[in-house]
Amino acid sequence: MATHSGGAGLPVSDKPSVGLKLAHGFGAAAFGIKNNGFDYFLLLFYGTVIGLEPGLVGLAILIALVFDALSDPLVGYWSDNFRSRWGRRHPFMYAAAVPVALSYFLLWNPPDWGKTGLFLYLTVIAILIRTFITFYETPSTSLIPELAADYDERTSLQSYRLFFGWAGGNIMSVIMFGVLLAGPLGMRDPEAFATYGIIGSVTIFLAIMVSALGTHHRIPHLHRPVATGERYSVRRIFREMIETLSERSFIALFLAMVFFSVATGLAASLSFLILNYFWGFSEFQIFIWTCSVFFSALFGFLLAPWSTRKLGKKKATIMLGLLAFTIQPAPVLLRLIGAMPENGDPLLFPLVLAINVIDLALIIAVSAVAYSMIADLVEANQLKTGRRSEGVYYAAITFTRKTTQGLGVLAAGVILSAIAFPEGAEPSSVSEDTLWALGAGYAPSLLVLWLAGLYCISRYKIDRAEHEANLRQLAERG
């Protein structure tokens, strides 16, 4: 079994145990729950149940996104250079557990402050949640390059994280649609959202603590930053971040993640309209659709490491991506030309559901492989700068994942406004022309965004051979 030298000079297995992968990966449920709440329920809760104007909800999210643009790279840089007896990452992970859970609870239990007060409350809480989750997610994800130097094992670690991220968020959706919103008030029940906040916040706290405690024993083997004698200053921080982020392969990945994130956010924002209005599926069918995500997450979890071993990361991402991103809009495009069964046909739901299960599995696998490509940038950059900057790299990716709430919702809003989609209308009352326009705006937009991301991936340069050469050079330098 291969080994590599840990940060303290101790030999450590280059194949993490399944227990370590489970503990590290389970922590991603915290981010998944938070993202799921922002993607699917935040606008519904504040816009429908609380009565805050949807435009103000979007503005609050956008303001929080601006704060993210500043806080994410600074947290990443700080965790790269932090020194403590618990290493660089774990102090941040432990410190984030209570603030993330508490702020998430407060999000779903707002005070009765009137519209202006609610807008300010939502803005502040959204900023706090997104900042606190960065204090956990960035250091936690940044452990991947140190938990395994092996090219394939990094994809395996990332697969565990994406599996638990998707599964954690989806469990909350199943609880909401299958249990909490099943009462007489349905989606207008404030008590359901309050209970959702309690369950979500407790689960977030447990996920963070399990991940931190489950990886704590690896602290002696992790890298420790070397003191250079140079004083920290704003100028030095930004100089070093620019040096790190100017890597061409990183820029290619960053742009790809932006396109992927916007596409994901767009799909999530319009998912209910597409399922309920465009396809005419019932609430029970949508519940079954939600449950099927677990199968996609499992298939994607298995597919990502296999494809990396067989094809390498760049080729696997492009090939799986071309397959996934042409399948996803295909049913909608076929409907536009009259080549799909009509709404109400007993074949329609199982056909579209089966296509979605396969396609979502491919998208999850693509994401896992693409995210693991970030880890391979660390050693390449270390050879150039002498610094390990996992935190800065993963902070940038964490930021792109958060853009799903901002840019994705914005893109969805542009489409709905362009086609003058009626607000609050019953599915049966929406005209065929409007539904056709919804599909015509939705499917091509997704296709363009996904393919633009794949083009950026094609500019990435580090393959298996170059990664292994980088490891050898670092070993020779000691």
C-alpha positions as CSV (number, residue, x, y, z in Angstrom):
1,M,0.0,0.0,0.0
2,A,1.4,3.4,-1.0
3,T,2.2,6.0,1.6
4,H,3.1,9.6,1.6
5,S,4.7,11.9,4.1
6,G,2.3,13.9,6.3
7,G,2.7,17.5,7.3
8,A,4.5,16.4,10.5
9,G,6.9,14.1,8.6
10,L,5.0,11.0,9.6
11,P,4.2,8.2,7.1
12,V,0.5,7.9,6.4
13,S,-1.4,5.5,4.2
14,D,-2.4,7.0,0.9
15,K,-5.6,5.0,0.9
16,P,-8.0,6.4,3.5
17,S,-10.2,3.9,5.2
18,V,-13.9,3.7,4.5
19,G,-14.5,4.9,8.0
20,L,-12.5,8.1,7.4
21,K,-14.2,8.7,4.1
22,L,-17.6,8.3,5.7
23,A,-16.8,10.7,8.5
24,H,-15.3,13.3,6.2
25,G,-18.0,12.9,3.6
26,F,-20.9,13.0,6.1
27,G,-19.9,16.6,7.0
28,A,-21.1,17.7,3.5
29,A,-24.7,17.0,4.6
30,A,-24.4,20.4,6.4
31,F,-23.8,22.3,3.2
32,G,-26.3,20.1,1.3
33,I,-29.1,20.9,3.8
34,K,-28.3,24.6,3.8
35,N,-28.2,24.7,0.0
36,N,-31.4,22.7,-0.3
37,G,-33.2,25.1,2.0
38,F,-32.0,28.2,0.0
39,D,-32.8,26.6,-3.4
40,Y,-36.2,25.1,-2.8
41,F,-37.9,26.6,0.3
42,L,-36.5,30.0,1.2
43,L,-38.4,31.9,-1.5
44,L,-41.5,29.8,-0.9
45,F,-41.4,30.5,2.9
46,Y,-40.6,34.2,2.9
47,G,-42.6,35.0,-0.2
48,T,-45.8,32.9,0.4
49,V,-46.0,32.1,4.1
50,I,-44.4,35.3,5.6
51,G,-45.6,37.6,2.9
52,L,-42.3,39.3,2.0
53,E,-42.1,40.4,-1.6
54,P,-40.1,37.9,-3.8
55,G,-38.0,40.7,-5.2
56,L,-36.9,41.6,-1.6
57,V,-36.0,37.9,-0.9
58,G,-33.9,37.8,-4.1
59,L,-32.2,41.1,-3.1
60,A,-31.4,39.8,0.4
61,I,-29.8,36.7,-1.2
62,L,-27.8,38.9,-3.7
63,I,-26.5,41.1,-0.9
64,A,-25.3,38.0,1.0
65,L,-23.6,36.8,-2.2
66,V,-21.6,40.1,-2.3
67,F,-20.4,39.5,1.2
68,D,-19.5,35.9,0.2
69,A,-17.3,37.3,-2.6
70,L,-15.2,39.0,0.1
71,S,-15.3,36.5,3.0
72,D,-14.8,33.2,1.1
73,P,-11.2,33.8,-0.1
74,L,-10.2,35.4,3.2
75,V,-11.4,32.4,5.2
76,G,-9.6,30.1,2.8
77,Y,-6.4,32.1,3.1
78,W,-6.7,32.2,6.9
79,S,-7.2,28.5,7.2
80,D,-4.2,27.9,4.9
81,N,-1.9,29.8,7.2
82,F,-3.5,29.1,10.6
83,R,-1.2,27.6,13.3
84,S,-2.6,25.7,16.3
85,R,-2.1,22.5,18.2
86,W,-5.2,21.2,16.3
87,G,-3.7,22.1,12.9
88,R,-4.9,24.5,10.2
89,R,-8.4,23.3,9.5
90,H,-10.1,21.7,12.6
91,P,-10.3,24.8,14.8
92,F,-12.5,26.4,12.1
93,M,-14.6,23.3,11.7
94,Y,-15.3,23.0,15.5
95,A,-15.9,26.7,15.8
96,A,-18.5,26.8,13.0
97,A,-20.8,24.0,14.3
98,V,-23.0,26.0,16.7
99,P,-23.1,29.3,14.7
100,V,-24.2,27.5,11.5
101,A,-26.9,25.5,13.3
102,L,-28.2,28.5,15.3
103,S,-28.3,30.8,12.3
104,Y,-30.1,28.2,10.2
105,F,-32.7,27.7,13.0
106,L,-33.3,31.5,13.1
107,L,-33.8,31.7,9.4
108,W,-37.0,29.6,9.6
109,N,-38.2,31.3,12.8
110,P,-38.3,35.0,11.9
111,P,-39.8,37.7,14.2
112,D,-42.9,39.7,13.4
113,W,-41.1,42.9,12.4
114,G,-43.0,44.1,9.4
115,K,-41.8,44.0,5.8
116,T,-38.8,46.3,6.3
117,G,-37.7,44.6,9.5
118,L,-38.1,41.2,7.9
119,F,-36.0,42.2,4.9
120,L,-33.2,43.4,7.1
121,Y,-33.6,40.3,9.3
122,L,-33.4,37.9,6.3
123,T,-30.4,39.8,4.9
124,V,-28.4,39.7,8.1
125,I,-29.3,36.0,8.7
126,A,-28.4,35.0,5.1
127,I,-25.0,36.8,5.5
128,L,-24.4,35.0,8.8
129,I,-25.3,31.6,7.5
130,R,-23.3,31.8,4.3
131,T,-20.3,33.2,6.2
132,F,-20.4,30.5,9.0
133,I,-20.9,27.7,6.5
134,T,-17.8,28.9,4.8
135,F,-15.9,28.6,8.1
136,Y,-16.8,24.9,8.0
137,E,-17.1,23.9,4.4
138,T,-13.9,25.4,3.1
139,P,-11.5,24.0,5.7
140,S,-13.3,20.6,5.6
141,T,-13.1,20.3,1.9
142,S,-9.5,21.5,1.9
143,L,-8.6,18.3,3.8
144,I,-9.0,16.2,0.7
145,P,-5.5,16.8,-0.8
146,E,-4.0,15.9,2.5
147,L,-6.1,12.9,3.3
148,A,-5.0,11.4,0.0
149,A,-2.2,12.3,-2.5
150,D,-3.3,9.5,-4.8
151,Y,-5.0,10.7,-8.0
152,D,-7.9,8.3,-7.8
153,E,-8.5,8.3,-4.1
154,R,-9.1,12.1,-4.2
155,T,-12.0,11.4,-6.5
156,S,-13.3,8.8,-4.1
157,L,-13.1,11.2,-1.2
158,Q,-15.0,13.8,-3.2
159,S,-17.6,11.3,-4.2
160,Y,-18.4,10.6,-0.6
161,R,-18.8,14.3,0.0
162,L,-21.2,14.8,-2.9
163,F,-23.2,11.7,-2.0
164,F,-23.8,13.0,1.5
165,G,-24.3,16.5,0.3
166,W,-27.1,15.5,-2.1
167,A,-28.5,12.9,0.2
168,G,-28.6,15.3,3.2
169,G,-30.4,18.0,1.3
170,N,-32.8,15.5,-0.3
171,I,-33.7,13.9,3.0
172,M,-34.9,17.3,4.1
173,S,-37.0,17.7,0.9
174,V,-38.6,14.3,1.5
175,I,-39.4,15.2,5.1
176,M,-40.9,18.5,4.0
177,F,-43.0,17.2,1.1
178,G,-43.9,13.8,2.6
179,V,-44.5,14.8,6.3
180,L,-44.3,18.4,7.3
181,L,-46.3,20.0,4.4
182,A,-48.9,17.2,4.3
183,G,-51.2,19.0,6.7
184,P,-54.4,20.9,5.8
185,L,-52.4,24.2,5.2
186,G,-49.9,22.5,2.9
187,M,-47.2,24.8,1.8
188,R,-48.6,27.7,3.7
189,D,-48.1,26.1,7.2
190,P,-45.6,28.3,9.2
191,E,-45.3,25.5,11.8
192,A,-44.0,23.1,9.2
193,F,-41.2,25.5,8.3
194,A,-40.4,26.1,12.0
195,T,-40.1,22.3,12.5
196,Y,-38.0,22.1,9.4
197,G,-35.7,24.6,10.9
198,I,-35.3,22.6,14.0
199,I,-34.6,19.3,12.2
200,G,-32.2,21.0,9.8
201,S,-30.2,22.9,12.4
202,V,-29.8,19.8,14.6
203,T,-28.7,17.7,11.6
204,I,-26.3,20.4,10.5
205,F,-24.7,20.5,13.9
206,L,-24.3,16.7,14.0
207,A,-22.9,16.5,10.5
208,I,-20.2,19.1,11.3
209,M,-19.2,17.5,14.6
210,V,-19.1,13.9,13.1
211,S,-16.8,15.2,10.3
212,A,-14.5,17.1,12.7
213,L,-14.2,14.4,15.3
214,G,-13.9,11.6,12.6
215,T,-10.9,13.3,11.0
216,H,-9.4,14.6,14.2
217,H,-6.9,11.7,14.5
218,R,-5.3,12.7,11.2
219,I,-4.2,16.1,12.6
220,P,-0.6,15.0,13.3
221,H,-0.2,14.0,9.7
222,L,-1.5,17.2,8.2
223,H,0.6,19.9,6.7
224,R,1.8,22.8,8.9
225,P,2.5,26.2,7.4
226,V,6.1,27.3,7.7
227,A,6.8,30.7,9.2
228,T,8.5,33.0,6.7
229,G,9.2,35.9,8.9
230,E,7.3,38.2,6.7
231,R,4.6,40.2,8.4
232,Y,1.0,39.7,7.4
233,S,-0.6,42.6,5.7
234,V,-3.5,43.2,3.3
235,R,-1.0,43.7,0.5
236,R,0.7,40.4,1.2
237,I,-2.6,38.5,1.5
238,F,-3.9,39.7,-1.8
239,R,-0.5,39.2,-3.5
240,E,-0.4,35.6,-2.4
241,M,-4.0,34.9,-3.3
242,I,-3.5,36.4,-6.8
243,E,-0.4,34.2,-7.2
244,T,-2.4,31.1,-6.2
245,L,-5.5,31.9,-8.3
246,S,-3.7,32.9,-11.4
247,E,-2.9,29.3,-12.3
248,R,-4.4,28.8,-15.8
249,S,-5.9,25.4,-15.0
250,F,-7.6,26.8,-11.9
251,I,-9.1,29.7,-14.0
252,A,-10.5,27.1,-16.4
253,L,-12.0,25.1,-13.5
254,F,-13.4,28.2,-11.8
255,L,-15.2,29.4,-14.9
256,A,-16.5,25.9,-15.5
257,M,-17.9,25.8,-11.9
258,V,-19.5,29.1,-12.4
259,F,-21.4,27.9,-15.5
260,F,-22.2,24.6,-13.7
261,S,-23.5,26.4,-10.6
262,V,-25.7,28.8,-12.6
263,A,-27.2,25.8,-14.6
264,T,-27.8,23.9,-11.4
265,G,-29.5,27.0,-9.8
266,L,-31.6,27.6,-12.9
267,A,-32.8,24.0,-12.9
268,A,-33.6,24.0,-9.2
269,S,-35.4,27.3,-9.4
270,L,-37.7,26.2,-12.2
271,S,-38.0,22.5,-11.2
272,F,-41.4,22.9,-9.6
273,L,-42.8,24.8,-12.5
274,I,-41.4,22.3,-15.0
275,L,-42.7,19.3,-13.1
276,N,-46.1,20.7,-12.1
277,Y,-47.0,23.0,-15.0
278,F,-45.0,21.7,-18.0
279,W,-45.3,18.0,-17.4
280,G,-48.5,18.2,-15.4
281,F,-47.3,15.9,-12.6
282,S,-49.3,15.6,-9.4
283,E,-47.9,16.4,-5.9
284,F,-47.5,12.7,-5.2
285,Q,-45.6,12.1,-8.4
286,I,-43.3,15.1,-7.5
287,F,-42.8,13.4,-4.1
288,I,-41.7,10.2,-5.8
289,W,-39.5,12.3,-8.1
290,T,-37.8,13.8,-5.0
291,C,-37.3,10.3,-3.4
292,S,-35.6,9.1,-6.6
293,V,-32.7,11.5,-6.1
294,F,-31.2,9.0,-3.6
295,F,-30.8,6.5,-6.4
296,S,-29.1,9.1,-8.5
297,A,-26.7,10.1,-5.7
298,L,-25.8,6.4,-5.2
299,F,-25.2,5.8,-8.9
300,G,-23.1,9.0,-9.2
301,F,-21.1,8.0,-6.1
302,L,-20.2,4.7,-7.7
303,L,-19.6,6.1,-11.2
304,A,-17.2,8.9,-10.4
305,P,-14.2,6.9,-9.1
306,W,-14.7,4.2,-11.8
307,S,-14.6,6.8,-14.6
308,T,-11.5,8.4,-13.1
309,R,-9.6,5.1,-13.0
310,K,-10.7,4.3,-16.6
311,L,-10.4,7.6,-18.3
312,G,-8.6,10.1,-16.2
313,K,-10.3,13.2,-14.7
314,K,-10.4,15.6,-17.6
315,K,-11.6,13.0,-20.2
316,A,-14.1,11.5,-17.7
317,T,-15.6,14.9,-17.0
318,I,-16.0,15.8,-20.7
319,M,-17.3,12.4,-21.8
320,L,-19.8,12.0,-18.9
321,G,-20.7,15.7,-19.2
322,L,-21.5,15.5,-22.9
323,L,-23.8,12.5,-22.2
324,A,-25.4,14.1,-19.1
325,F,-25.9,17.6,-20.5
326,T,-27.5,16.5,-23.7
327,I,-29.8,14.0,-21.8
328,Q,-31.1,16.6,-19.3
329,P,-32.9,19.0,-21.7
330,A,-33.7,16.3,-24.2
331,P,-37.3,15.4,-22.9
332,V,-38.3,19.1,-22.9
333,L,-36.8,19.6,-26.4
334,L,-38.7,16.5,-27.6
335,R,-41.9,17.8,-26.1
336,L,-41.4,21.1,-28.0
337,I,-41.4,19.2,-31.3
338,G,-44.3,16.9,-30.2
339,A,-42.2,13.8,-29.8
340,M,-43.1,13.0,-26.2
341,P,-46.4,11.5,-24.7
342,E,-49.1,14.0,-23.8
343,N,-49.6,15.1,-20.2
344,G,-51.7,12.5,-18.4
345,D,-50.4,9.6,-20.5
346,P,-49.4,6.7,-18.1
347,L,-46.1,6.3,-19.9
348,L,-45.0,9.9,-19.4
349,F,-44.1,10.0,-15.7
350,P,-42.1,6.7,-15.6
351,L,-40.3,7.7,-18.8
352,V,-39.3,11.2,-17.6
353,L,-38.4,9.9,-14.1
354,A,-36.1,7.2,-15.5
355,I,-34.4,9.7,-17.7
356,N,-33.9,12.0,-14.8
357,V,-32.5,9.3,-12.5
358,I,-29.8,8.4,-15.0
359,D,-29.1,12.0,-16.0
360,L,-28.8,13.3,-12.4
361,A,-26.4,10.4,-11.6
362,L,-24.2,11.5,-14.5
363,I,-24.3,15.1,-13.3
364,I,-23.3,14.1,-9.8
365,A,-20.5,12.0,-11.2
366,V,-19.3,14.9,-13.4
367,S,-19.3,17.2,-10.3
368,A,-17.4,14.8,-8.2
369,V,-14.6,14.3,-10.8
370,A,-14.5,18.1,-11.6
371,Y,-14.2,19.0,-7.9
372,S,-11.5,16.5,-7.3
373,M,-9.5,18.2,-10.1
374,I,-9.1,21.1,-7.7
375,A,-7.0,18.9,-5.3
376,D,-4.4,18.2,-8.0
377,L,-3.8,21.9,-8.4
378,V,-2.4,22.1,-4.9
379,E,0.9,20.4,-5.6
380,A,1.4,22.2,-8.9
381,N,1.0,25.5,-7.1
382,Q,3.2,24.4,-4.2
383,L,6.1,23.8,-6.6
384,K,5.8,27.3,-7.9
385,T,5.1,29.2,-4.7
386,G,6.3,27.0,-1.9
387,R,2.9,27.2,-0.2
388,R,0.0,24.8,0.1
389,S,-3.1,26.8,-0.7
390,E,-6.0,24.3,-0.5
391,G,-8.1,26.8,1.4
392,V,-7.9,29.5,-1.2
393,Y,-8.7,27.1,-4.0
394,Y,-11.7,25.4,-2.3
395,A,-13.0,28.8,-1.0
396,A,-13.3,29.9,-4.7
397,I,-15.2,26.7,-5.5
398,T,-17.4,27.1,-2.4
399,F,-18.3,30.6,-3.6
400,T,-19.3,29.3,-7.1
401,R,-21.5,26.7,-5.4
402,K,-23.3,29.4,-3.5
403,T,-24.0,31.4,-6.7
404,T,-26.8,28.9,-7.4
405,Q,-29.0,30.9,-5.1
406,G,-28.1,34.2,-6.7
407,L,-27.4,33.8,-10.4
408,G,-29.6,30.8,-10.8
409,V,-32.7,32.5,-9.3
410,L,-31.9,35.6,-11.4
411,A,-31.7,33.5,-14.6
412,A,-35.0,31.8,-13.8
413,G,-36.6,35.2,-13.1
414,V,-35.5,36.5,-16.4
415,I,-37.0,33.6,-18.3
416,L,-40.3,33.9,-16.4
417,S,-40.5,37.6,-16.9
418,A,-39.7,37.2,-20.6
419,I,-42.5,34.8,-21.2
420,A,-44.9,36.7,-18.8
421,F,-45.6,33.5,-16.8
422,P,-48.7,34.1,-14.6
423,E,-48.1,34.2,-10.9
424,G,-50.1,31.8,-8.7
425,A,-52.0,30.3,-11.6
426,E,-53.4,26.8,-11.5
427,P,-51.6,24.4,-13.9
428,S,-54.7,23.9,-16.0
429,S,-55.2,27.6,-16.5
430,V,-51.8,28.3,-18.1
431,S,-51.9,28.4,-21.9
432,E,-50.1,25.9,-24.2
433,D,-48.2,28.8,-25.8
434,T,-46.9,29.9,-22.4
435,L,-45.8,26.4,-21.4
436,W,-44.1,26.0,-24.8
437,A,-42.3,29.3,-24.2
438,L,-41.3,28.0,-20.7
439,G,-39.7,24.9,-22.2
440,A,-38.1,26.9,-25.0
441,G,-36.4,29.2,-22.5
442,Y,-35.5,26.5,-20.0
443,A,-33.9,23.7,-22.1
444,P,-31.7,25.7,-24.4
445,S,-30.4,27.9,-21.5
446,L,-29.4,24.8,-19.6
447,L,-27.7,23.3,-22.7
448,V,-25.7,26.4,-23.4
449,L,-24.6,26.8,-19.7
450,W,-23.5,23.1,-19.4
451,L,-21.6,23.1,-22.7
452,A,-19.9,26.4,-21.8
453,G,-18.7,24.7,-18.6
454,L,-17.4,21.7,-20.5
455,Y,-15.4,23.9,-22.9
456,C,-13.7,25.5,-19.9
457,I,-12.9,22.0,-18.5
458,S,-11.2,21.2,-21.8
459,R,-8.6,24.0,-21.0
460,Y,-7.5,22.2,-17.8
461,K,-3.9,20.8,-18.2
462,I,-3.0,18.5,-15.2
463,D,-3.4,14.8,-15.9
464,R,-2.4,11.7,-13.9
465,A,1.2,11.7,-15.2
466,E,1.8,15.4,-14.4
467,H,0.3,15.0,-10.9
468,E,2.5,12.1,-10.1
469,A,5.5,14.0,-11.4
470,N,4.6,16.9,-9.1
471,L,4.5,14.5,-6.2
472,R,7.9,13.2,-7.0
473,Q,9.4,16.6,-7.3
474,L,8.0,17.7,-3.9
475,A,9.3,14.5,-2.4
476,E,12.8,15.2,-3.8
477,R,12.7,18.7,-2.3
478,G,11.8,17.2,1.0
